Structures are given as structure tokens and as C-alpha cells.
């Protein structure tokens, strides 16, 4: 189950969190590990403006100091699904790149 912490921060009872970063990225975290997910504001046609989320460019490892831990392909798919679920829950308009 997801719960909204702030207008740009969601937490899941499965252990992940997604919050807006200070620039053009979202911060995805599990426990004390996190990755940054690049975004940019784009026109989404009839839906107006929203975020292009670059899930195809997810990193291969977590941010320091946890960068010694690799992220497997299956884990990257799980993270991508969690990010999309979190964004939908927050009502963020987006498209996946």
C-alpha cells in the first residue's frame, strides 16, 4: 500500500520511497540505498505538460556509499515498476523514456 508523505513524496509498505529531488530528478530509495531517476518537463500532447522519466537509463548500482552493490536487471525492472506506481499515486503526469 502507498501513502503520501508530502505532495511530492510517497512511501510504500513494501519498503520503497519516491520523492522529488531539488532539480530534474526523482529520488528512489530502499532502506538506506538510493538512486536518482532523471526527468525533464515535456509537452504530453492533450494531457498538457508532464515529466519524461528516463527509466531506460537507470544506474547499474546504488548511489555512494552503497555503490558497491550492483542492481540486477530484474531489480531494475522492479524499481521501474515501483517508480511508475509511485508517480501514478502522486498524480504526476509522465511518460516513460
Backbone as numpy.savetxt, mean C-alpha at the origin, in Angstrom:
# Nx Ny Nz CAx CAy CAz Cx Cy Cz
-10.61 -8.22 9.36 -11.45 -7.05 9.36 -10.56 -5.80 9.36
-10.98 -4.79 8.64 -10.25 -3.55 8.56 -10.89 -2.49 9.44
-10.06 -1.59 9.96 -10.59 -0.46 10.72 -9.80 0.79 10.36
-10.50 1.89 10.26 -9.88 3.16 9.89 -9.35 3.84 11.13
-8.05 4.15 11.12 -7.39 4.81 12.24 -7.50 6.32 12.07
-7.18 6.80 10.87 -7.32 8.20 10.48 -7.88 8.20 9.06
-8.17 9.36 8.47 -8.67 9.36 7.10 -7.72 8.73 6.08
-6.43 8.63 6.41 -5.47 8.05 5.47 -4.67 6.90 6.09
-5.26 6.21 7.06 -4.57 5.11 7.74 -5.58 4.02 8.08
-5.28 2.80 7.63 -6.14 1.66 7.91 -5.30 0.54 8.51
-5.90 -0.20 9.44 -5.24 -1.36 10.04 -6.14 -2.57 9.87
-5.50 -3.72 9.73 -6.23 -4.98 9.58 -5.99 -5.86 10.79
-6.97 -6.65 11.15 -6.78 -7.60 12.24 -5.89 -8.77 11.81
-5.55 -8.83 10.51 -4.61 -9.86 10.04 -3.16 -9.41 10.19
-2.95 -8.17 10.65 -1.59 -7.74 10.98 -0.94 -6.73 10.07
-1.64 -6.23 9.06 -1.01 -5.21 8.22 -1.62 -3.85 8.45
-0.87 -2.84 8.07 -1.30 -1.45 8.18 -0.93 -0.75 6.88
-1.76 0.20 6.47 -1.49 1.00 5.28 -1.80 2.45 5.62
-0.81 3.32 5.40 -1.05 4.74 5.67 -0.35 5.59 4.62
-0.90 6.76 4.44 -0.35 7.68 3.45 0.98 8.23 3.95
1.96 8.26 3.05 3.25 8.85 3.37 3.21 10.35 3.16
4.29 11.04 3.52 4.30 12.50 3.39 4.42 13.00 1.95
4.75 12.14 1.02 4.86 12.55 -0.39 4.00 11.62 -1.23
4.52 11.20 -2.35 3.76 10.37 -3.29 4.00 8.88 -3.06
3.68 8.42 -1.88 3.76 6.98 -1.61 2.86 6.63 -0.42
2.57 5.34 -0.34 1.86 4.77 0.79 2.85 3.92 1.55
2.67 3.81 2.85 3.53 2.98 3.69 2.74 1.75 4.09
3.22 0.59 3.66 2.61 -0.69 4.01 3.49 -1.30 5.09
2.89 -1.77 6.18 3.70 -2.36 7.23 3.05 -3.62 7.80
3.92 -4.50 8.25 3.55 -5.70 9.00 4.54 -5.80 10.14
4.04 -5.91 11.35 4.90 -5.90 12.53 5.76 -4.64 12.48
7.06 -4.78 12.52 7.96 -3.61 12.47 8.62 -3.47 11.10
8.15 -4.24 10.12 8.70 -4.17 8.76 7.79 -3.31 7.91
8.40 -2.54 7.00 7.57 -1.73 6.11 8.22 -1.57 4.74
7.36 -1.25 3.78 7.81 -0.92 2.43 7.06 0.33 1.99
7.63 1.04 1.03 6.99 2.22 0.47 6.46 1.86 -0.91
5.22 2.25 -1.17 4.55 1.94 -2.42 4.36 3.25 -3.18
5.05 3.37 -4.32 5.01 4.60 -5.10 3.63 4.84 -5.72
3.23 6.11 -5.75 1.97 6.51 -6.37 2.18 7.85 -7.06
1.25 8.18 -7.91 1.18 9.54 -8.43 -0.28 9.84 -8.74
-0.62 11.11 -8.68 -1.98 11.52 -8.96 -2.19 11.55 -10.47
-3.26 10.89 -10.92 -3.56 10.81 -12.35 -5.05 11.02 -12.56
-5.40 11.34 -13.80 -6.81 11.46 -14.15 -7.33 10.07 -14.49
-8.44 9.69 -13.88 -9.00 8.35 -14.04 -10.21 8.34 -14.97
-10.30 9.29 -15.86 -11.44 9.35 -16.77 -12.68 9.84 -16.06
-13.77 9.13 -16.23 -15.05 9.53 -15.62 -15.01 9.58 -14.11
-14.08 8.83 -13.51 -13.97 8.80 -12.05 -13.23 10.00 -11.47
-12.75 10.89 -12.33 -12.02 12.07 -11.85 -10.57 11.75 -11.56
-10.05 12.36 -10.54 -8.63 12.19 -10.19 -8.47 11.13 -9.11
-7.34 10.43 -9.16 -7.05 9.41 -8.17 -5.58 9.07 -8.21
-5.23 7.95 -7.63 -3.83 7.52 -7.55 -3.54 6.40 -8.52
-2.41 6.48 -9.19 -1.85 5.33 -9.89 -0.92 4.65 -8.88
-1.20 3.41 -8.55 -0.45 2.66 -7.56 0.48 1.70 -8.30
1.78 1.82 -8.06 2.76 1.04 -8.80 3.10 -0.26 -8.07
2.14 -1.19 -8.11 2.34 -2.48 -7.45 3.31 -3.37 -8.20
3.49 -3.12 -9.50 4.44 -3.92 -10.26 5.88 -3.61 -9.85
6.07 -2.54 -9.11 7.42 -2.12 -8.68 7.63 -2.33 -7.18
6.88 -3.23 -6.57 7.10 -3.48 -5.14 8.53 -3.97 -4.93
9.16 -3.54 -3.85 10.56 -3.93 -3.62 10.72 -5.42 -3.32
11.95 -5.88 -3.45 12.28 -7.28 -3.18 12.58 -7.55 -1.72
12.74 -6.48 -0.94 13.02 -6.63 0.48 12.38 -5.49 1.25
12.31 -5.65 2.56 11.72 -4.63 3.43 12.67 -3.44 3.57
12.16 -2.33 4.06 12.98 -1.15 4.31 13.96 -1.43 5.44
15.13 -0.75 5.46 16.07 -0.91 6.57 15.39 -0.58 7.90
15.73 -1.22 8.96 16.82 -2.18 9.13 16.44 -3.61 8.79
15.25 -3.83 8.27 14.78 -5.18 7.96 15.06 -5.59 6.52
15.95 -4.87 5.85 16.22 -5.16 4.44 16.99 -6.45 4.23
17.35 -7.14 5.28 17.97 -8.46 5.13 16.92 -9.53 4.85
15.65 -9.18 5.00 14.57 -10.12 4.77 13.98 -9.92 3.38
14.13 -10.92 2.54 13.59 -10.86 1.18 12.07 -11.03 1.21
11.44 -10.50 0.19 9.99 -10.65 0.03 9.76 -11.58 -1.17
9.18 -12.74 -0.91 8.95 -13.72 -1.97 7.87 -13.23 -2.92
7.79 -13.87 -4.08 6.75 -13.51 -5.06 5.35 -13.70 -4.48
5.15 -14.79 -3.75 3.82 -15.03 -3.17 3.50 -13.99 -2.11
4.50 -13.58 -1.34 4.29 -12.54 -0.34 4.00 -11.20 -1.02
4.69 -10.91 -2.13 4.43 -9.67 -2.87 2.99 -9.65 -3.39
2.47 -10.79 -3.83 1.08 -10.87 -4.28 0.11 -10.62 -3.11
0.44 -11.18 -1.97 -0.38 -10.96 -0.76 -0.37 -9.48 -0.37
0.81 -8.87 -0.40 0.94 -7.45 -0.07 0.14 -6.60 -1.05
0.23 -6.90 -2.34 -0.51 -6.15 -3.36 -2.01 -6.25 -3.11
-2.50 -7.43 -2.77 -3.93 -7.60 -2.47 -4.32 -6.82 -1.22
-3.48 -6.86 -0.20 -3.76 -6.12 1.03 -3.81 -4.62 0.78
-2.89 -4.12 -0.04 -2.86 -2.69 -0.36 -4.15 -2.28 -1.06
-4.57 -3.07 -2.03 -5.80 -2.76 -2.75 -7.02 -2.80 -1.82
-7.07 -3.79 -0.94 -8.17 -3.87 0.03 -8.19 -2.64 0.94
-7.01 -2.24 1.40 -6.91 -1.07 2.28 -7.34 0.21 1.58
-6.91 0.39 0.34 -7.28 1.58 -0.41 -8.79 1.62 -0.67
-9.36 0.48 -1.03 -10.81 0.43 -1.24 -11.56 0.78 0.05
-11.09 0.23 1.16 -11.72 0.50 2.44 -11.68 1.99 2.78
-10.57 2.65 2.46 -10.44 4.08 2.72 -11.20 4.94 1.70
-11.69 4.31 0.64 -12.41 5.06 -0.38 -11.52 5.81 -1.34
-10.26 5.36 -1.45 -9.31 6.00 -2.35 -9.58 5.53 -3.78
-9.70 6.46 -4.70 -9.83 6.11 -6.11 -8.42 5.79 -6.61
-8.28 4.65 -7.27 -6.94 4.26 -7.75 -7.04 3.33 -8.94
-5.91 3.22 -9.61 -5.74 2.19 -10.62 -4.36 1.59 -10.39
-4.24 0.32 -10.71 -2.99 -0.40 -10.49 -2.13 -0.34 -11.73
-0.89 -0.02 -11.53 0.09 0.04 -12.63 1.12 -1.05 -12.39
